[in-house]
Amino acid sequence: MNENEQGMLAAGVIAAIAVVALVIGLAINAVVCWLVSSSLSRIPAEHRKMEPGQVWLLMIPCWPVVWNFFVFQRVPESFQSYFASVGRQDLGDCGKQIGLWYAICGACSFVPFLNYLAGPAGLVLLILNLVKFHQLKSEIRG
């Protein structure tokens, strides 16, 4: 195998790894969108601050840097509105603060060197948010 063939093989392997990583990333993002959307769809329509379908805008490349601030603030506000209507004041901010910090970490993950801290912190905050939404979703009767 000559040098040119080795270079082509290496480029092919790198391209295959990139495609697999992209597909895995999109799949994880789709699962997150589905979890958040299903939590939001459990809230009665009159209490929603956004529609469940709007969560799927997080699948657009680069758009989540901005849209995270809307999604992860409006979903907790929707839960707060619903629980206030049924007289439940014991659930705190329904994950609004965690969502804000997650969105901030997501934006900071594009800053060189800061991304080494913001990325892992954002992952932890996202998991905490998803768990919180699941718990709140299970509190909704009906």
Secondary structure, 3 states (H helix, E strand, C coil): CCHHHHHHHHHHHHHHHHHHHHHHHHHHHHHHHHHHHHHHHHCCHHHCCCCHHHHHHHHCCCCHHHHHHHHHHHHHHHHHHHHHHCCCCCCCCCCHHHHHHHHHHHHHCCCCCCHHHHHHHHHHHHHHHHHHHHHHHHHCCC
